[in-house]
């Protein structure tokens, strides 16, 4: 697969040439050592994409002569991860894995046992990680990083959805066995390192969520969301 670089939304993909600058150009010129006539892929992270050959390389930008362009529409059924805020680099690890397996949106959640907190700077790091991982995994759609939600706000968001699954190691039902409505979005709620509180589990169940587990082994909080997303992707035919 061709190496992918991102440009800003609003870029005209019908143009004969597209310029890549900023961090993306730095990555291409200084890290990957792009060469003239090398074929690459460009995307705006919102589904638009183009393929072309590099024809000019500068210190802070490079230009691509476009040969093919297209658009990947948003999926009819979105998979959303509600990721409890984790400690330090574990957040980056969780976002990286979720993006690689194809998550559509990540909602940071301030759970009772979350040690870390998110400010604007931290949220920007989440967005940068999603972008970098999308480049690595050749995605043309970067997952949305939503604003942080409290448990109360999260309940208001999910209460009207059918496919809401809470990951819990003590659940009786497995995600591989639970019924999934193929026509509506899927929400996966992932707890922090300290696990979900009894209050949180009961509150989610009262709002209509289903408590499920993955298997016999207990996964790390940074990995559980990606594993659950993989199961969902397989069961819904996305994989």
Buried (B, 14 or more C-beta within 10 A) or exposed (E): EEBBBBBEEEBEBEEEEBBBBEEBBBBBBEEEEBEEEBEBBBBBBBBBBBBBEBEEBEEEBBBBEBEEBEEEEEEEBBBBBBBBBBBEEBBBBBBBBBBBBBBBBBBBBBBBBBEBEBEEEBBEBBBBBBBBBBBEBEBBBBBBBBEBBEBEBBBEBBEEBBBBBBBBBEBEEEBEEBEBEEEEBBBBBBBBBBBBBEEBBEBBEEBEBBBBBBEEEEBEBBBBBBBBBBBBBEBBEBE
